[in-house]
Amino acid sequence: MKLKKNIATSEEGFVFNPGTGDSFSTNPIGTEILALLKEDKSMSTIIETVCAKYDVDKNQFEKDLDDFKSQLVDSNILE
């Protein structure tokens, strides 16, 4: 999973796709995931990092991450 190079993100969770003109906002965990994707981190690294930083259940987070990934694909944010 890799973020497209032209996708703009902010530390506050704002995401802008200049290719489509679409924008949206994410919560703090979504912002963390996007930052890790920009660093080309693997899914397993993202899972371990987020679960260590936030008080989330690993199994639940994996499901939520799959849903978030689907939203990113639908929004044309991932390569």
Backbone as XML, in Angstrom:
<?xml version="1.0"?>
<chain id="A" units="angstrom">
  <residue number="1" name="MET">
    <atom name="N" x="0.863" y="-1.162" z="0.000"/>
    <atom name="CA" x="0.000" y="0.000" z="0.000"/>
    <atom name="C" x="0.909" y="1.224" z="0.000"/>
  </residue>
  <residue number="2" name="LYS">
    <atom name="N" x="0.707" y="2.088" z="-0.990"/>
    <atom name="CA" x="1.564" y="3.258" z="-1.119"/>
    <atom name="C" x="0.734" y="4.472" z="-1.495"/>
  </residue>
  <residue number="3" name="LEU">
    <atom name="N" x="0.986" y="5.586" z="-0.816"/>
    <atom name="CA" x="0.309" y="6.841" z="-1.099"/>
    <atom name="C" x="0.814" y="7.396" z="-2.429"/>
  </residue>
  <residue number="4" name="LYS">
    <atom name="N" x="-0.092" y="7.924" z="-3.246"/>
    <atom name="CA" x="0.330" y="8.558" z="-4.490"/>
    <atom name="C" x="1.214" y="9.755" z="-4.162"/>
  </residue>
  <residue number="5" name="LYS">
    <atom name="N" x="2.171" y="10.032" z="-5.026"/>
    <atom name="CA" x="3.142" y="11.091" z="-4.763"/>
    <atom name="C" x="2.525" y="12.483" z="-4.724"/>
  </residue>
  <residue number="6" name="ASN">
    <atom name="N" x="1.464" y="12.725" z="-5.472"/>
    <atom name="CA" x="0.892" y="14.071" z="-5.555"/>
    <atom name="C" x="-0.130" y="14.375" z="-4.463"/>
  </residue>
  <residue number="7" name="ILE">
    <atom name="N" x="-0.371" y="13.442" z="-3.556"/>
    <atom name="CA" x="-1.355" y="13.637" z="-2.493"/>
    <atom name="C" x="-0.770" y="14.544" z="-1.410"/>
  </residue>
  <residue number="8" name="ALA">
    <atom name="N" x="-1.504" y="15.595" z="-1.093"/>
    <atom name="CA" x="-1.075" y="16.531" z="-0.053"/>
    <atom name="C" x="-1.773" y="16.186" z="1.255"/>
  </residue>
  <residue number="9" name="THR">
    <atom name="N" x="-1.006" y="16.145" z="2.331"/>
    <atom name="CA" x="-1.569" y="15.887" z="3.659"/>
    <atom name="C" x="-1.015" y="16.913" z="4.641"/>
  </residue>
  <residue number="10" name="SER">
    <atom name="N" x="-1.769" y="17.146" z="5.692"/>
    <atom name="CA" x="-1.299" y="18.046" z="6.741"/>
    <atom name="C" x="-1.238" y="17.296" z="8.062"/>
  </residue>
  <residue number="11" name="GLU">
    <atom name="N" x="-0.543" y="17.876" z="9.030"/>
    <atom name="CA" x="-0.445" y="17.266" z="10.354"/>
    <atom name="C" x="-1.782" y="17.271" z="11.083"/>
  </residue>
  <residue number="12" name="GLU">
    <atom name="N" x="-2.720" y="18.101" z="10.626"/>
    <atom name="CA" x="-4.049" y="18.178" z="11.234"/>
    <atom name="C" x="-5.012" y="17.155" z="10.633"/>
  </residue>
  <residue number="13" name="GLY">
    <atom name="N" x="-4.567" y="16.393" z="9.618"/>
    <atom name="CA" x="-5.404" y="15.354" z="9.038"/>
    <atom name="C" x="-6.123" y="15.738" z="7.768"/>
  </residue>
  <residue number="14" name="PHE">
    <atom name="N" x="-5.790" y="16.879" z="7.183"/>
    <atom name="CA" x="-6.412" y="17.289" z="5.924"/>
    <atom name="C" x="-5.701" y="16.584" z="4.781"/>
  </residue>
  <residue number="15" name="VAL">
    <atom name="N" x="-6.482" y="16.029" z="3.848"/>
    <atom name="CA" x="-5.937" y="15.309" z="2.700"/>
    <atom name="C" x="-6.508" y="15.921" z="1.433"/>
  </residue>
  <residue number="16" name="PHE">
    <atom name="N" x="-5.643" y="16.198" z="0.452"/>
    <atom name="CA" x="-6.079" y="16.795" z="-0.809"/>
    <atom name="C" x="-5.484" y="16.018" z="-1.966"/>
  </residue>
  <residue number="17" name="ASN">
    <atom name="N" x="-6.352" y="15.649" z="-2.906"/>
    <atom name="CA" x="-5.926" y="14.970" z="-4.122"/>
    <atom name="C" x="-6.032" y="15.972" z="-5.270"/>
  </residue>
  <residue number="18" name="PRO">
    <atom name="N" x="-4.915" y="16.555" z="-5.724"/>
    <atom name="CA" x="-4.981" y="17.549" z="-6.785"/>
    <atom name="C" x="-5.428" y="16.971" z="-8.124"/>
  </residue>
  <residue number="19" name="GLY">
    <atom name="N" x="-5.277" y="15.671" z="-8.295"/>
    <atom name="CA" x="-5.708" y="15.028" z="-9.539"/>
    <atom name="C" x="-7.219" y="15.035" z="-9.720"/>
  </residue>
  <residue number="20" name="THR">
    <atom name="N" x="-7.938" y="14.942" z="-8.593"/>
    <atom name="CA" x="-9.399" y="14.896" z="-8.665"/>
    <atom name="C" x="-10.047" y="16.140" z="-8.071"/>
  </residue>
  <residue number="21" name="GLY">
    <atom name="N" x="-9.277" y="16.890" z="-7.283"/>
    <atom name="CA" x="-9.829" y="18.053" z="-6.583"/>
    <atom name="C" x="-10.544" y="17.684" z="-5.300"/>
  </residue>
  <residue number="22" name="ASP">
    <atom name="N" x="-10.544" y="16.403" z="-4.947"/>
    <atom name="CA" x="-11.229" y="15.937" z="-3.740"/>
    <atom name="C" x="-10.373" y="16.193" z="-2.502"/>
  </residue>
  <residue number="23" name="SER">
    <atom name="N" x="-11.051" y="16.455" z="-1.397"/>
    <atom name="CA" x="-10.358" y="16.617" z="-0.122"/>
    <atom name="C" x="-11.222" y="16.022" z="0.984"/>
  </residue>
  <residue number="24" name="PHE">
    <atom name="N" x="-10.562" y="15.638" z="2.063"/>
    <atom name="CA" x="-11.270" y="15.140" z="3.235"/>
    <atom name="C" x="-10.358" y="15.250" z="4.436"/>
  </residue>
  <residue number="25" name="SER">
    <atom name="N" x="-10.906" y="14.995" z="5.603"/>
    <atom name="CA" x="-10.145" y="15.045" z="6.851"/>
    <atom name="C" x="-10.170" y="13.683" z="7.521"/>
  </residue>
  <residue number="26" name="THR">
    <atom name="N" x="-9.119" y="13.400" z="8.272"/>
    <atom name="CA" x="-9.034" y="12.147" z="9.014"/>
    <atom name="C" x="-8.884" y="12.448" z="10.506"/>
  </residue>
  <residue number="27" name="ASN">
    <atom name="N" x="-9.105" y="11.421" z="11.303"/>
    <atom name="CA" x="-8.886" y="11.535" z="12.742"/>
    <atom name="C" x="-7.383" y="11.355" z="13.022"/>
  </residue>
  <residue number="28" name="PRO">
    <atom name="N" x="-6.946" y="11.507" z="14.280"/>
    <atom name="CA" x="-5.511" y="11.388" z="14.576"/>
    <atom name="C" x="-4.883" y="10.061" z="14.147"/>
  </residue>
  <residue number="29" name="ILE">
    <atom name="N" x="-5.603" y="8.968" z="14.284"/>
    <atom name="CA" x="-5.036" y="7.680" z="13.869"/>
    <atom name="C" x="-4.925" y="7.625" z="12.344"/>
  </residue>
  <residue number="30" name="GLY">
    <atom name="N" x="-5.918" y="8.141" z="11.642"/>
    <atom name="CA" x="-5.850" y="8.208" z="10.183"/>
    <atom name="C" x="-4.678" y="9.059" z="9.728"/>
  </residue>
  <residue number="31" name="THR">
    <atom name="N" x="-4.439" y="10.155" z="10.432"/>
    <atom name="CA" x="-3.305" y="11.033" z="10.124"/>
    <atom name="C" x="-1.988" y="10.290" z="10.329"/>
  </residue>
  <residue number="32" name="GLU">
    <atom name="N" x="-1.914" y="9.527" z="11.399"/>
    <atom name="CA" x="-0.717" y="8.721" z="11.679"/>
    <atom name="C" x="-0.490" y="7.687" z="10.577"/>
  </residue>
  <residue number="33" name="ILE">
    <atom name="N" x="-1.552" y="7.026" z="10.147"/>
    <atom name="CA" x="-1.452" y="6.026" z="9.083"/>
    <atom name="C" x="-0.951" y="6.674" z="7.798"/>
  </residue>
  <residue number="34" name="LEU">
    <atom name="N" x="-1.508" y="7.825" z="7.431"/>
    <atom name="CA" x="-1.073" y="8.520" z="6.222"/>
    <atom name="C" x="0.401" y="8.916" z="6.301"/>
  </residue>
  <residue number="35" name="ALA">
    <atom name="N" x="0.842" y="9.371" z="7.475"/>
    <atom name="CA" x="2.251" y="9.740" z="7.647"/>
    <atom name="C" x="3.152" y="8.517" z="7.465"/>
  </residue>
  <residue number="36" name="LEU">
    <atom name="N" x="2.731" y="7.385" z="8.002"/>
    <atom name="CA" x="3.510" y="6.156" z="7.858"/>
    <atom name="C" x="3.513" y="5.682" z="6.407"/>
  </residue>
  <residue number="37" name="LEU">
    <atom name="N" x="2.393" y="5.846" z="5.703"/>
    <atom name="CA" x="2.347" y="5.491" z="4.287"/>
    <atom name="C" x="3.288" y="6.370" z="3.467"/>
  </residue>
  <residue number="38" name="LYS">
    <atom name="N" x="3.362" y="7.650" z="3.815"/>
    <atom name="CA" x="4.279" y="8.553" z="3.115"/>
    <atom name="C" x="5.733" y="8.119" z="3.306"/>
  </residue>
  <residue number="39" name="GLU">
    <atom name="N" x="6.006" y="7.451" z="4.421"/>
    <atom name="CA" x="7.352" y="6.946" z="4.700"/>
    <atom name="C" x="7.554" y="5.539" z="4.122"/>
  </residue>
  <residue number="40" name="ASP">
    <atom name="N" x="6.580" y="5.055" z="3.340"/>
    <atom name="CA" x="6.630" y="3.730" z="2.706"/>
    <atom name="C" x="6.752" y="2.588" z="3.710"/>
  </residue>
  <residue number="41" name="LYS">
    <atom name="N" x="6.098" y="2.738" z="4.865"/>
    <atom name="CA" x="6.112" y="1.683" z="5.873"/>
    <atom name="C" x="5.183" y="0.543" z="5.455"/>
  </residue>
  <residue number="42" name="SER">
    <atom name="N" x="5.525" y="-0.667" z="5.855"/>
    <atom name="CA" x="4.713" y="-1.844" z="5.545"/>
    <atom name="C" x="3.461" y="-1.863" z="6.410"/>
  </residue>
  <residue number="43" name="MET">
    <atom name="N" x="2.499" y="-2.679" z="5.993"/>
    <atom name="CA" x="1.262" y="-2.819" z="6.760"/>
    <atom name="C" x="1.575" y="-3.329" z="8.168"/>
  </residue>
  <residue number="44" name="SER">
    <atom name="N" x="2.467" y="-4.292" z="8.279"/>
    <atom name="CA" x="2.780" y="-4.830" z="9.607"/>
    <atom name="C" x="3.439" y="-3.764" z="10.481"/>
  </residue>
  <residue number="45" name="THR">
    <atom name="N" x="4.286" y="-2.922" z="9.903"/>
    <atom name="CA" x="4.898" y="-1.830" z="10.662"/>
    <atom name="C" x="3.845" y="-0.820" z="11.104"/>
  </residue>
  <residue number="46" name="ILE">
    <atom name="N" x="2.904" y="-0.509" z="10.211"/>
    <atom name="CA" x="1.825" y="0.419" z="10.547"/>
    <atom name="C" x="1.001" y="-0.136" z="11.707"/>
  </residue>
  <residue number="47" name="ILE">
    <atom name="N" x="0.658" y="-1.402" z="11.632"/>
    <atom name="CA" x="-0.134" y="-2.037" z="12.695"/>
    <atom name="C" x="0.612" y="-1.983" z="14.024"/>
  </residue>
  <residue number="48" name="GLU">
    <atom name="N" x="1.872" y="-2.375" z="14.026"/>
    <atom name="CA" x="2.660" y="-2.379" z="15.262"/>
    <atom name="C" x="2.840" y="-0.966" z="15.825"/>
  </residue>
  <residue number="49" name="THR">
    <atom name="N" x="3.113" y="-0.013" z="14.950"/>
    <atom name="CA" x="3.335" y="1.367" z="15.392"/>
    <atom name="C" x="2.084" y="1.959" z="16.019"/>
  </residue>
  <residue number="50" name="VAL">
    <atom name="N" x="0.952" y="1.811" z="15.330"/>
    <atom name="CA" x="-0.296" y="2.401" z="15.825"/>
    <atom name="C" x="-0.760" y="1.703" z="17.099"/>
  </residue>
  <residue number="51" name="CYS">
    <atom name="N" x="-0.661" y="0.396" z="17.139"/>
    <atom name="CA" x="-1.092" y="-0.329" z="18.341"/>
    <atom name="C" x="-0.215" y="-0.001" z="19.545"/>
  </residue>
  <residue number="52" name="ALA">
    <atom name="N" x="1.064" y="0.281" z="19.319"/>
    <atom name="CA" x="1.952" y="0.644" z="20.419"/>
    <atom name="C" x="1.692" y="2.076" z="20.901"/>
  </residue>
  <residue number="53" name="LYS">
    <atom name="N" x="1.333" y="2.952" z="19.983"/>
    <atom name="CA" x="1.147" y="4.359" z="20.330"/>
    <atom name="C" x="-0.231" y="4.650" z="20.914"/>
  </residue>
  <residue number="54" name="TYR">
    <atom name="N" x="-1.253" y="3.971" z="20.404"/>
    <atom name="CA" x="-2.629" y="4.209" z="20.838"/>
    <atom name="C" x="-3.159" y="2.984" z="21.557"/>
  </residue>
  <residue number="55" name="ASP">
    <atom name="N" x="-4.131" y="3.168" z="22.396"/>
    <atom name="CA" x="-4.746" y="2.079" z="23.141"/>
    <atom name="C" x="-5.839" y="1.441" z="22.289"/>
  </residue>
  <residue number="56" name="VAL">
    <atom name="N" x="-5.405" y="0.619" z="21.315"/>
    <atom name="CA" x="-6.355" y="-0.039" z="20.416"/>
    <atom name="C" x="-6.088" y="-1.539" z="20.400"/>
  </residue>
  <residue number="57" name="ASP">
    <atom name="N" x="-7.145" y="-2.312" z="20.222"/>
    <atom name="CA" x="-7.038" y="-3.759" z="20.096"/>
    <atom name="C" x="-6.478" y="-4.085" z="18.705"/>
  </residue>
  <residue number="58" name="LYS">
    <atom name="N" x="-5.458" y="-4.927" z="18.654"/>
    <atom name="CA" x="-4.784" y="-5.230" z="17.383"/>
    <atom name="C" x="-5.738" y="-5.825" z="16.354"/>
  </residue>
  <residue number="59" name="ASN">
    <atom name="N" x="-6.562" y="-6.793" z="16.762"/>
    <atom name="CA" x="-7.492" y="-7.414" z="15.810"/>
    <atom name="C" x="-8.500" y="-6.405" z="15.274"/>
  </residue>
  <residue number="60" name="GLN">
    <atom name="N" x="-9.018" y="-5.567" z="16.144"/>
    <atom name="CA" x="-9.967" y="-4.550" z="15.714"/>
    <atom name="C" x="-9.282" y="-3.534" z="14.806"/>
  </residue>
  <residue number="61" name="PHE">
    <atom name="N" x="-8.058" y="-3.148" z="15.164"/>
    <atom name="CA" x="-7.344" y="-2.175" z="14.341"/>
    <atom name="C" x="-7.072" y="-2.725" z="12.946"/>
  </residue>
  <residue number="62" name="GLU">
    <atom name="N" x="-6.728" y="-4.001" z="12.842"/>
    <atom name="CA" x="-6.489" y="-4.596" z="11.520"/>
    <atom name="C" x="-7.740" y="-4.498" z="10.646"/>
  </residue>
  <residue number="63" name="LYS">
    <atom name="N" x="-8.907" y="-4.743" z="11.240"/>
    <atom name="CA" x="-10.168" y="-4.614" z="10.493"/>
    <atom name="C" x="-10.413" y="-3.159" z="10.099"/>
  </residue>
  <residue number="64" name="ASP">
    <atom name="N" x="-10.188" y="-2.254" z="11.045"/>
    <atom name="CA" x="-10.377" y="-0.828" z="10.763"/>
    <atom name="C" x="-9.397" y="-0.343" z="9.696"/>
  </residue>
  <residue number="65" name="LEU">
    <atom name="N" x="-8.181" y="-0.852" z="9.737"/>
    <atom name="CA" x="-7.178" y="-0.478" z="8.739"/>
    <atom name="C" x="-7.598" y="-0.953" z="7.350"/>
  </residue>
  <residue number="66" name="ASP">
    <atom name="N" x="-8.155" y="-2.147" z="7.267"/>
    <atom name="CA" x="-8.667" y="-2.641" z="5.977"/>
    <atom name="C" x="-9.774" y="-1.733" z="5.448"/>
  </residue>
  <residue number="67" name="ASP">
    <atom name="N" x="-10.673" y="-1.297" z="6.333"/>
    <atom name="CA" x="-11.744" y="-0.373" z="5.927"/>
    <atom name="C" x="-11.168" y="0.959" z="5.467"/>
  </residue>
  <residue number="68" name="PHE">
    <atom name="N" x="-10.187" y="1.478" z="6.205"/>
    <atom name="CA" x="-9.552" y="2.751" z="5.850"/>
    <atom name="C" x="-8.845" y="2.628" z="4.501"/>
  </residue>
  <residue number="69" name="LYS">
    <atom name="N" x="-8.170" y="1.500" z="4.304"/>
    <atom name="CA" x="-7.490" y="1.245" z="3.027"/>
    <atom name="C" x="-8.499" y="1.264" z="1.882"/>
  </residue>
  <residue number="70" name="SER">
    <atom name="N" x="-9.646" y="0.646" z="2.064"/>
    <atom name="CA" x="-10.694" y="0.638" z="1.040"/>
    <atom name="C" x="-11.170" y="2.052" z="0.730"/>
  </residue>
  <residue number="71" name="GLN">
    <atom name="N" x="-11.312" y="2.884" z="1.767"/>
    <atom name="CA" x="-11.719" y="4.274" z="1.566"/>
    <atom name="C" x="-10.654" y="5.045" z="0.787"/>
  </residue>
  <residue number="72" name="LEU">
    <atom name="N" x="-9.388" y="4.777" z="1.075"/>
    <atom name="CA" x="-8.297" y="5.437" z="0.358"/>
    <atom name="C" x="-8.263" y="5.014" z="-1.109"/>
  </residue>
  <residue number="73" name="VAL">
    <atom name="N" x="-8.526" y="3.747" z="-1.366"/>
    <atom name="CA" x="-8.576" y="3.246" z="-2.748"/>
    <atom name="C" x="-9.749" y="3.908" z="-3.469"/>
  </residue>
  <residue number="74" name="ASP">
    <atom name="N" x="-10.917" y="3.949" z="-2.839"/>
    <atom name="CA" x="-12.095" y="4.570" z="-3.450"/>
    <atom name="C" x="-11.878" y="6.053" z="-3.721"/>
  </residue>
  <residue number="75" name="SER">
    <atom name="N" x="-11.055" y="6.706" z="-2.891"/>
    <atom name="CA" x="-10.781" y="8.134" z="-3.040"/>
    <atom name="C" x="-9.594" y="8.406" z="-3.970"/>
  </residue>
  <residue number="76" name="ASN">
    <atom name="N" x="-9.052" y="7.339" z="-4.562"/>
    <atom name="CA" x="-7.935" y="7.465" z="-5.500"/>
    <atom name="C" x="-6.693" y="8.074" z="-4.833"/>
  </residue>
  <residue number="77" name="ILE">
    <atom name="N" x="-6.443" y="7.674" z="-3.584"/>
    <atom name="CA" x="-5.329" y="8.195" z="-2.806"/>
    <atom name="C" x="-4.122" y="7.254" z="-2.876"/>
  </residue>
  <residue number="78" name="LEU">
    <atom name="N" x="-4.366" y="5.969" z="-3.109"/>
    <atom name="CA" x="-3.289" y="4.973" z="-3.153"/>
    <atom name="C" x="-2.912" y="4.613" z="-4.581"/>
  </residue>
  <residue number="79" name="GLU">
    <atom name="N" x="-1.645" y="4.227" z="-4.746"/>
    <atom name="CA" x="-1.189" y="3.745" z="-6.060"/>
    <atom name="C" x="-1.679" y="2.351" z="-6.290"/>
  </residue>
</chain>
